[in-house]
Amino acid sequence: MSNSTFEAGDITLEQVREFVWEIPQKGDMHAPARVLASEALLEEIREDKTLEQITNTTHLPGITNYAICMPDGHQGYGFPVGGVGALDAENGCISPGAVGYDINCGVRMMRTNLTYDELQGREEELVDSLFANIPSGLGGGGVVEAGVDTVDEILARGVDWALENGHAVEDDLLHCEDEGMREGADPEKVSQKAKDRGKNQIGSLGSGNHFLEVQRVTDVFDDEVGEAYGLEADQIVVLIHCGSRGLGHQTCNDYLRKIEQQHQGLLNQLPDKELAAAPAGSQLAEDYYGAMNAAINFAWVNRQLIMHRTRRVFERVFDRSWEAMDMHLLYDVAHNIAKKETHTVAGDERELYVHRKGATRAFPAGHPEVPAAYRDVGQPVIIPGSMGAGSYVLRGGKHSMDLTFGSTAHGAGRLMSRTQAKNEFWGGDVQDELEDQQQIYVKAQSGATVAEEAPGVYKDVDEVVRVSDALGIGDKVARTFPVCNIKG
């Protein structure tokens, strides 16, 4: 292998510059594909179908500049996880497969004024209480049980509904992407079946890689931005990772089926049926966009209710009010989403459907869509690692708009399938090792879940963040390390 190319089966990547690799446009590709990675990460990315999938996405009509794979990229459903595709909002399309089944899967971080010293010795009490009070696992059970009218209101209004019903404070909305309410949400475009699946899951983690983790801040790399985000070394923070539960999954499924029925012509032009897309301007594109925005609101409410319930648990365990512990939302950011955004392309302003699937919005300082609290320093970006490796807080980098339509990675990225993980790891052993060797307390519905999410299943989050930082798409601000973790 020379310095300028990287061979991965029948795909050759050409190095554009450090950490930027291009799959040249040929045949029916509408644009080249780009992979942002170190050679160490490329060696892992080449092991599954990621490179084939990112190449396939360049066949989507209206794709602009290039399809992009982030450093944490891995094989997904049609569109790779860690993929970004900006599709023209007039002449392009919108693809449910390029958003994913878990619409607005995302992360939120809540800071506290507690120190690690104050928490030590109470880890088991805290993890048990969180596990008992935060619904998790497959199926039903949420913080609130809702009728259909309530679900419709949540779909339409997002966190504004939670505020009105005592599950949020005004400050929570000011520190959430889109202030916790996505414009253009249309509850009528969400099926009854989806609403029925969601109504008993409002305020629940679900299963798989979703979690609630109490962490301590181990490093602050940028003091000025750290201060703006309210982060300092040894502080306790809480990270919540989940999405729109059964409602989002059903919504994706509903629209994939409709696209198969109504837009077979476009489907036949694509190399992978899982990329199913509705042409921009079509009724189905409008309907899906309205339904997706509604599911986005549902996911924000879901994370909000979990966070507010967490405040109550901390109040009981530490015997003081959550306000006294300064338990405020640092930020909430989506990483499975398609949004109409205006970007400069070849000198012209263009409206694009920016699909981020397992990728995080990372707008730089000064961007009007960054919340006022952070506009001077840039949007917070939260990158969870595995439950044995810690996580990162970044800020949107100054090169993100030029390189990635304002995006960066969303996590460590899987190395191993769930099946393979269960063959290689035993949940009980993983829990014991984490507690004995790293003082990390994990509680889950099943040992299988712990095995599927063992630290060895993931790429090196430090390397993913190193590439993001070096490219200037997401700059390192702070690093955190797990203390307690609950999973479905």
VEXDREN-2710 file (C-alpha; in Angstrom, 1 decimal):
% VEXDREN-2710
k/r/px/py/pz
1/MET/0.0/0.0/0.0
2/SER/1.4/3.4/-0.9
3/ASN/0.7/6.6/1.0
4/SER/-1.7/7.9/-1.5
5/THR/-4.1/4.9/-1.9
6/PHE/-5.8/2.3/0.3
7/GLU/-7.1/-0.9/-1.1
8/ALA/-10.2/-2.5/0.4
9/GLY/-11.3/-5.5/-1.7
10/ASP/-12.4/-4.1/-5.0
11/ILE/-12.7/-0.5/-3.7
12/THR/-9.7/1.8/-3.9
13/LEU/-9.6/4.9/-1.8
14/GLU/-7.4/7.8/-2.8
15/GLN/-5.9/10.1/-0.1
16/VAL/-7.0/13.7/-0.6
17/ARG/-5.0/14.8/2.5
18/GLU/-4.4/13.5/6.0
19/PHE/-7.4/11.7/7.3
20/VAL/-9.5/12.4/4.1
21/TRP/-9.9/9.5/1.7
22/GLU/-12.0/9.6/-1.5
23/ILE/-13.7/6.9/-3.5
24/PRO/-13.8/8.5/-7.0
25/GLN/-17.0/9.0/-8.9
26/LYS/-17.6/6.5/-11.6
27/GLY/-20.5/4.7/-13.3
28/ASP/-23.9/5.7/-11.9
29/MET/-22.4/7.5/-8.9
30/HIS/-23.7/11.1/-8.7
31/ALA/-20.8/12.2/-6.6
32/PRO/-17.6/10.8/-5.0
33/ALA/-17.7/9.3/-1.5
34/ARG/-15.3/10.5/1.2
35/VAL/-14.2/8.6/4.3
36/LEU/-12.7/10.6/7.2
37/ALA/-10.4/8.2/9.0
38/SER/-6.9/7.3/10.1
39/GLU/-5.3/4.3/8.5
40/ALA/-5.9/2.4/11.8
41/LEU/-9.6/3.1/11.6
42/LEU/-9.7/2.4/7.9
43/GLU/-8.4/-1.1/8.6
44/GLU/-11.5/-1.7/10.8
45/ILE/-13.9/0.1/8.5
46/ARG/-12.9/-2.2/5.6
47/GLU/-13.9/-5.3/7.5
48/ASP/-17.7/-4.9/6.9
49/LYS/-19.8/-3.4/4.1
50/THR/-19.3/0.3/5.2
51/LEU/-17.3/1.3/2.1
52/GLU/-19.7/-0.5/-0.2
53/GLN/-22.7/1.2/1.5
54/ILE/-21.2/4.7/1.4
55/THR/-20.5/4.2/-2.3
56/ASN/-24.1/3.1/-2.8
57/THR/-25.4/6.3/-1.2
58/THR/-23.8/8.3/-4.0
59/HIS/-26.5/6.9/-6.3
60/LEU/-29.2/8.8/-4.4
61/PRO/-30.6/11.6/-6.6
62/GLY/-29.5/15.1/-5.7
63/ILE/-26.6/14.1/-3.5
64/THR/-24.4/17.2/-3.1
65/ASN/-20.6/17.4/-3.0
66/TYR/-20.0/13.9/-1.8
67/ALA/-21.3/11.2/0.5
68/ILE/-19.3/11.3/3.8
69/CYS/-18.4/8.5/6.2
70/MET/-17.3/9.6/9.7
71/PRO/-14.4/8.0/11.6
72/ASP/-16.8/5.8/13.6
73/GLY/-18.4/4.5/10.5
74/HIS/-19.7/0.9/10.4
75/GLN/-22.2/-1.2/8.4
76/GLY/-25.9/-0.2/8.8
77/TYR/-29.2/-0.7/7.2
78/GLY/-28.5/0.4/3.6
79/PHE/-26.8/3.7/4.6
80/PRO/-23.8/3.2/6.9
81/VAL/-23.9/4.3/10.5
82/GLY/-21.6/7.3/10.6
83/GLY/-22.9/8.4/7.2
84/VAL/-23.8/12.0/6.1
85/GLY/-25.6/12.7/2.8
86/ALA/-26.8/16.1/1.8
87/LEU/-29.6/15.7/-0.8
88/ASP/-31.0/18.6/-2.7
89/ALA/-34.4/19.6/-1.2
90/GLU/-35.8/20.5/-4.7
91/ASN/-34.3/18.0/-7.1
92/GLY/-33.1/15.3/-4.7
93/CYS/-34.9/13.0/-2.3
94/ILE/-35.4/12.1/1.4
95/SER/-34.5/8.6/2.5
96/PRO/-35.9/7.0/5.7
97/GLY/-33.2/4.4/5.4
98/ALA/-30.6/7.2/5.5
99/VAL/-32.1/8.4/8.8
100/GLY/-32.5/5.0/10.4
101/TYR/-35.2/3.1/12.3
102/ASP/-34.5/4.9/15.6
103/ILE/-35.5/8.5/14.5
104/ASN/-33.7/11.0/16.7
105/CYS/-31.6/8.5/18.6
106/GLY/-29.4/11.0/20.4
107/VAL/-27.6/12.0/23.5
108/ARG/-28.1/14.5/26.3
109/MET/-25.7/15.4/29.0
110/MET/-26.7/16.9/32.4
111/ARG/-24.1/18.5/34.5
112/THR/-24.1/18.7/38.4
113/ASN/-22.0/20.4/41.0
114/LEU/-21.3/17.1/42.7
115/THR/-17.7/15.8/42.8
116/TYR/-16.5/12.2/42.4
117/ASP/-15.5/12.2/46.1
118/GLU/-19.0/13.0/47.1
119/LEU/-20.3/10.1/45.1
120/GLN/-17.8/7.4/46.0
121/GLY/-19.2/4.9/48.4
122/ARG/-22.7/5.5/47.1
123/GLU/-22.3/3.9/43.6
124/GLU/-24.3/0.8/44.4
125/GLU/-27.2/2.7/46.0
126/LEU/-27.3/5.1/43.1
127/VAL/-27.1/2.5/40.3
128/ASP/-29.8/0.4/42.1
129/SER/-32.1/3.4/42.5
130/LEU/-31.6/4.6/38.9
131/PHE/-32.3/1.1/37.6
132/ALA/-35.5/0.8/39.8
133/ASN/-36.8/4.2/38.7
134/ILE/-35.8/4.6/35.0
135/PRO/-37.8/2.2/32.8
136/SER/-35.6/0.1/30.5
137/GLY/-35.6/-3.0/28.3
138/LEU/-37.7/-4.1/25.4
139/GLY/-41.5/-3.4/25.3
140/GLY/-43.7/-1.2/27.4
141/GLY/-43.4/0.9/30.5
142/GLY/-42.5/4.6/30.7
143/VAL/-42.4/7.5/33.1
144/VAL/-45.9/8.5/31.9
145/GLU/-48.7/6.4/30.4
146/ALA/-50.4/8.4/27.8
147/GLY/-53.6/8.5/25.8
148/VAL/-53.6/9.2/22.1
149/ASP/-54.4/12.9/22.6
150/THR/-51.3/13.2/24.8
151/VAL/-49.1/11.4/22.2
152/ASP/-50.4/13.8/19.5
153/GLU/-49.5/16.8/21.7
154/ILE/-46.0/15.4/22.4
155/LEU/-45.5/14.8/18.6
156/ALA/-46.5/18.3/17.8
157/ARG/-44.9/20.3/20.6
158/GLY/-41.9/18.4/21.9
159/VAL/-40.3/19.5/25.1
160/ASP/-42.8/22.4/25.4
161/TRP/-45.3/19.7/26.4
162/ALA/-43.0/18.4/29.1
163/LEU/-42.5/22.0/30.4
164/GLU/-46.3/22.5/30.7
165/ASN/-46.7/19.2/32.4
166/GLY/-44.1/19.6/35.1
167/HIS/-41.4/17.4/33.5
168/ALA/-39.0/20.3/32.5
169/VAL/-37.9/23.8/33.3
170/GLU/-37.5/26.6/30.9
171/ASP/-33.7/26.3/31.0
172/ASP/-34.0/22.7/29.6
173/LEU/-35.5/24.0/26.3
174/LEU/-32.8/26.6/25.9
175/HIS/-30.0/23.9/25.9
176/CYS/-31.6/21.5/23.5
177/GLU/-31.1/21.3/19.7
178/ASP/-34.1/23.2/18.1
179/GLU/-35.1/24.1/21.7
180/GLY/-36.7/20.7/21.9
181/MET/-39.3/21.3/19.3
182/ARG/-38.9/20.5/15.6
183/GLU/-40.8/22.8/13.2
184/GLY/-43.0/21.1/10.6
185/ALA/-44.0/18.1/12.8
186/ASP/-47.3/16.6/11.7
187/PRO/-48.7/14.0/14.1
188/GLU/-51.4/13.1/11.5
189/LYS/-48.6/11.6/9.4
190/VAL/-47.7/9.2/12.2
191/SER/-49.7/5.9/12.0
192/GLN/-52.0/4.8/14.7
193/LYS/-49.9/1.6/15.1
194/ALA/-46.8/3.8/15.7
195/LYS/-48.6/5.9/18.3
196/ASP/-49.9/2.8/20.0
197/ARG/-46.3/1.4/20.2
198/GLY/-45.1/4.7/21.7
199/LYS/-47.8/5.7/24.2
200/ASN/-46.5/3.4/27.0
201/GLN/-42.8/4.1/26.3
202/ILE/-42.6/7.8/27.0
203/GLY/-39.6/8.2/29.4
204/SER/-37.9/4.8/28.8
205/LEU/-34.4/3.8/27.7
206/GLY/-35.3/0.7/25.6
207/SER/-32.6/-1.9/24.9
208/GLY/-29.5/-2.4/22.9
209/ASN/-26.8/0.3/23.1
210/HIS/-29.1/2.7/24.9
211/PHE/-28.1/3.6/28.4
212/LEU/-28.0/6.1/31.3
213/GLU/-24.5/6.7/32.6
214/VAL/-23.3/8.7/35.6
215/GLN/-19.8/9.9/34.7
216/ARG/-16.9/11.9/36.1
217/VAL/-15.1/14.6/34.1
218/THR/-11.4/13.4/33.9
219/ASP/-9.9/16.0/31.6
220/VAL/-10.8/19.5/30.4
221/PHE/-8.7/20.2/27.2
222/ASP/-10.1/23.7/26.5
223/ASP/-10.6/25.8/29.7
224/GLU/-12.5/28.6/28.0
225/VAL/-15.0/26.4/26.3
226/GLY/-15.1/24.1/29.3
227/GLU/-16.1/27.1/31.4
228/ALA/-18.8/28.1/28.9
229/TYR/-20.2/24.5/29.0
230/GLY/-20.0/24.5/32.9
231/LEU/-17.5/21.6/32.9
232/GLU/-14.5/21.1/35.3
233/ALA/-12.3/18.2/36.3
234/ASP/-13.7/15.7/38.8
235/GLN/-17.3/16.9/38.4
236/ILE/-20.2/14.4/38.1
237/VAL/-22.3/14.5/34.9
238/VAL/-25.1/12.3/33.6
239/LEU/-25.2/11.0/30.0
240/ILE/-28.5/9.7/28.5
241/HIS/-28.5/7.8/25.1
242/CYS/-31.8/6.7/23.6
243/GLY/-34.3/7.6/20.9
244/SER/-37.9/7.4/19.7
245/ARG/-38.5/3.8/20.8
246/GLY/-41.2/1.8/19.0
247/LEU/-42.9/4.9/17.6
248/GLY/-39.8/5.9/15.6
249/HIS/-39.2/2.3/14.4
250/GLN/-42.7/1.9/13.2
251/THR/-42.7/5.2/11.5
252/CYS/-39.6/4.3/9.5
253/ASN/-41.1/0.9/8.7
254/ASP/-44.4/2.5/7.5
255/TYR/-42.7/4.9/5.1
256/LEU/-40.2/2.3/3.7
257/ARG/-43.3/0.1/2.8
258/LYS/-45.1/3.1/1.2
259/ILE/-42.0/4.1/-0.8
260/GLU/-41.7/0.5/-2.1
261/GLN/-45.3/0.8/-3.3
262/GLN/-45.3/4.3/-4.7
263/HIS/-41.8/5.0/-5.9
264/GLN/-40.7/1.7/-7.5
265/GLY/-39.1/3.6/-10.4
266/LEU/-36.6/5.4/-8.1
267/LEU/-36.1/2.3/-6.1
268/ASN/-35.1/0.4/-9.2
269/GLN/-32.3/2.9/-9.9
270/LEU/-30.7/2.3/-6.5
271/PRO/-28.1/-0.4/-5.9
272/ASP/-29.6/-1.3/-2.5
273/LYS/-33.4/-1.4/-1.8
274/GLU/-32.7/-0.4/1.8
275/LEU/-31.8/3.1/0.5
276/ALA/-35.5/3.6/-0.4
277/ALA/-36.2/7.3/-0.9
278/ALA/-39.1/9.6/-1.8
279/PRO/-38.4/12.2/-4.5
280/ALA/-38.2/15.8/-3.1
281/GLY/-41.6/17.6/-3.6
282/SER/-43.6/14.4/-3.7
283/GLN/-46.5/13.9/-1.3
284/LEU/-44.7/11.0/0.3
285/ALA/-41.5/13.1/0.9
286/GLU/-43.7/15.8/2.6
287/ASP/-45.6/13.2/4.6
288/TYR/-42.4/11.4/5.8
289/TYR/-40.7/14.7/6.7
290/GLY/-43.8/15.7/8.8
291/ALA/-43.8/12.2/10.5
292/MET/-40.1/12.2/11.1
293/ASN/-40.2/15.7/12.7
294/ALA/-43.0/14.4/15.0
295/ALA/-40.9/11.4/16.0
296/ILE/-38.0/13.7/16.6
297/ASN/-40.1/15.6/19.1
298/PHE/-41.2/12.3/20.7
299/ALA/-37.5/11.4/21.3
300/TRP/-36.7/14.7/22.8
301/VAL/-39.5/14.3/25.3
302/ASN/-38.4/10.8/26.0
303/ARG/-34.9/11.9/27.0
304/GLN/-36.3/14.9/28.9
305/LEU/-38.6/12.7/31.0
306/ILE/-35.7/10.3/31.8
307/MET/-33.5/13.3/32.8
308/HIS/-36.2/14.7/35.0
309/ARG/-36.7/11.4/36.7
310/THR/-32.9/11.1/37.2
311/ARG/-33.1/14.5/39.1
312/ARG/-35.6/12.9/41.4
313/VAL/-33.4/9.9/42.0
314/PHE/-30.4/12.1/42.9
315/GLU/-32.6/14.1/45.3
316/ARG/-33.4/11.0/47.2
317/VAL/-29.9/9.5/47.2
318/PHE/-28.1/12.8/48.1
319/ASP/-30.9/14.3/50.2
320/ARG/-31.0/17.7/48.6
321/SER/-32.9/19.4/45.8
322/TRP/-31.8/18.9/42.2
323/GLU/-31.5/22.7/41.9
324/ALA/-29.0/22.7/44.9
325/MET/-27.0/20.1/42.9
326/ASP/-27.1/22.4/39.8
327/MET/-28.5/19.5/37.7
328/HIS/-29.0/21.4/34.5
329/LEU/-29.0/20.3/30.9
330/LEU/-25.7/21.0/29.1
331/TYR/-27.0/20.0/25.7
332/ASP/-29.1/17.5/23.8
333/VAL/-28.1/16.5/20.3
334/ALA/-29.7/14.2/17.7
335/HIS/-27.6/11.7/15.7
336/ASN/-30.3/10.0/13.5
337/ILE/-32.0/12.7/11.6
338/ALA/-32.6/14.4/8.3
339/LYS/-33.1/18.2/8.4
340/LYS/-33.7/20.9/5.8
341/GLU/-30.7/23.1/6.2
342/THR/-29.2/25.9/4.0
343/HIS/-25.6/25.4/3.1
344/THR/-23.2/27.2/0.7
345/VAL/-22.4/24.9/-2.2
346/ALA/-20.0/26.2/-4.9
347/GLY/-20.7/29.8/-3.8
348/ASP/-24.5/29.4/-3.8
349/GLU/-26.9/29.0/-0.9
350/ARG/-28.9/25.8/-1.3
351/GLU/-31.6/24.1/0.7
352/LEU/-30.6/20.5/1.4
353/TYR/-32.0/17.5/3.3
354/VAL/-29.0/16.8/5.4
355/HIS/-29.2/13.2/6.5
356/ARG/-27.1/12.3/9.5
357/LYS/-27.3/8.7/10.5
358/GLY/-25.0/7.9/13.4
359/ALA/-23.5/11.4/12.9
360/THR/-23.8/14.5/15.0
361/ARG/-24.5/18.1/14.0
362/ALA/-21.4/20.1/14.8
363/PHE/-22.1/23.8/14.0
364/PRO/-19.2/26.2/14.7
365/ALA/-19.1/29.4/16.8
366/GLY/-21.2/32.2/15.4
367/HIS/-23.7/29.9/13.6
368/PRO/-27.2/31.3/14.1
369/GLU/-28.7/27.9/14.9
370/VAL/-26.3/27.3/17.9
371/PRO/-28.2/28.1/21.1
372/ALA/-27.5/31.7/22.4
373/ALA/-25.8/30.3/25.5
374/TYR/-23.0/28.7/23.3
375/ARG/-23.0/30.8/20.2
376/ASP/-19.7/32.4/21.0
377/VAL/-17.9/29.1/21.5
378/GLY/-19.7/26.7/19.2
379/GLN/-22.3/24.0/19.6
380/PRO/-21.6/21.2/22.1
381/VAL/-21.1/17.8/20.6
382/ILE/-21.4/14.7/22.8
383/ILE/-19.6/11.5/21.8
384/PRO/-20.3/8.5/24.0
385/GLY/-17.7/5.8/24.1
386/SER/-18.2/2.3/25.5
387/MET/-19.0/1.7/29.1
388/GLY/-15.4/0.9/29.8
389/ALA/-13.7/3.7/27.8
390/GLY/-15.3/7.0/28.6
391/SER/-16.9/9.7/26.4
392/TYR/-16.1/13.1/25.0
393/VAL/-17.6/16.5/24.8
394/LEU/-16.5/18.4/21.7
395/ARG/-17.5/21.7/20.2
396/GLY/-18.5/22.3/16.5
397/GLY/-15.2/22.9/14.6
398/LYS/-14.5/25.8/12.3
399/HIS/-14.0/23.5/9.3
400/SER/-17.2/21.5/9.8
401/MET/-19.4/23.5/7.4
402/ASP/-16.8/23.1/4.5
403/LEU/-16.0/19.5/5.1
404/THR/-19.1/17.8/6.5
405/PHE/-22.1/20.0/6.2
406/GLY/-21.6/20.8/9.8
407/SER/-21.3/17.2/11.2
408/THR/-18.9/15.0/13.1
409/ALA/-18.9/11.4/14.5
410/HIS/-21.5/10.2/17.0
411/GLY/-19.7/7.6/19.1
412/ALA/-17.0/4.9/19.1
413/GLY/-18.7/2.8/16.4
414/ARG/-19.1/-0.9/16.6
415/LEU/-16.4/-3.4/15.7
416/MET/-18.4/-6.5/16.3
417/SER/-21.9/-7.7/15.6
418/ARG/-24.2/-8.4/18.6
419/THR/-24.2/-12.1/17.8
420/GLN/-20.4/-12.2/17.7
421/ALA/-20.2/-10.2/21.0
422/LYS/-22.4/-12.7/22.8
423/ASN/-20.2/-15.5/21.6
424/GLU/-17.0/-13.7/22.8
425/PHE/-18.2/-12.2/26.1
426/TRP/-20.2/-13.3/29.1
427/GLY/-22.2/-10.5/30.7
428/GLY/-21.6/-11.4/34.3
429/ASP/-17.8/-11.5/33.7
430/VAL/-17.9/-8.1/32.0
431/GLN/-19.8/-6.6/34.9
432/ASP/-17.4/-8.1/37.5
433/GLU/-14.3/-6.9/35.6
434/LEU/-15.6/-3.4/35.2
435/GLU/-16.3/-3.1/38.9
436/ASP/-13.2/-4.8/40.1
437/GLN/-10.7/-3.2/37.7
438/GLN/-12.2/0.2/37.0
439/GLN/-14.8/0.9/39.8
440/ILE/-17.6/1.0/37.1
441/TYR/-21.0/-0.2/38.4
442/VAL/-23.2/-1.7/35.6
443/LYS/-26.8/-2.8/36.0
444/ALA/-28.8/-4.3/33.1
445/GLN/-32.0/-6.2/32.4
446/SER/-29.9/-9.1/31.1
447/GLY/-26.4/-10.4/30.9
448/ALA/-26.8/-10.7/27.1
449/THR/-27.2/-6.9/26.9
450/VAL/-24.0/-6.4/28.8
451/ALA/-22.1/-8.9/26.6
452/GLU/-23.4/-7.1/23.4
453/GLU/-22.1/-3.8/24.8
454/ALA/-18.8/-5.0/26.3
455/PRO/-16.0/-2.4/25.8
456/GLY/-14.2/-4.8/23.4
457/VAL/-17.1/-4.6/21.0
458/TYR/-16.3/-0.9/20.1
459/LYS/-13.7/1.0/18.1
460/ASP/-11.2/3.2/20.0
461/VAL/-13.2/6.4/20.8
462/ASP/-9.9/8.2/21.5
463/GLU/-8.8/7.6/17.9
464/VAL/-12.3/8.6/16.5
465/VAL/-12.1/11.9/18.4
466/ARG/-8.4/12.5/17.4
467/VAL/-9.4/12.4/13.7
468/SER/-12.4/14.8/14.3
469/ASP/-10.2/17.2/16.3
470/ALA/-7.3/17.1/13.7
471/LEU/-9.8/17.8/10.8
472/GLY/-11.4/20.7/12.8
473/ILE/-14.9/19.4/12.5
474/GLY/-15.3/18.8/16.2
475/ASP/-12.8/20.1/18.7
476/LYS/-11.9/18.3/22.0
477/VAL/-13.3/20.1/25.1
478/ALA/-13.5/17.5/27.8
479/ARG/-13.3/13.8/28.5
480/THR/-15.5/11.8/30.9
481/PHE/-15.3/8.3/32.5
482/PRO/-18.1/6.0/33.6
483/VAL/-19.0/5.6/37.3
484/CYS/-22.5/3.9/37.1
485/ASN/-24.3/2.6/34.0
486/ILE/-27.9/1.3/33.6
487/LYS/-29.0/-0.5/30.4
488/GLY/-32.1/-2.2/29.0
END
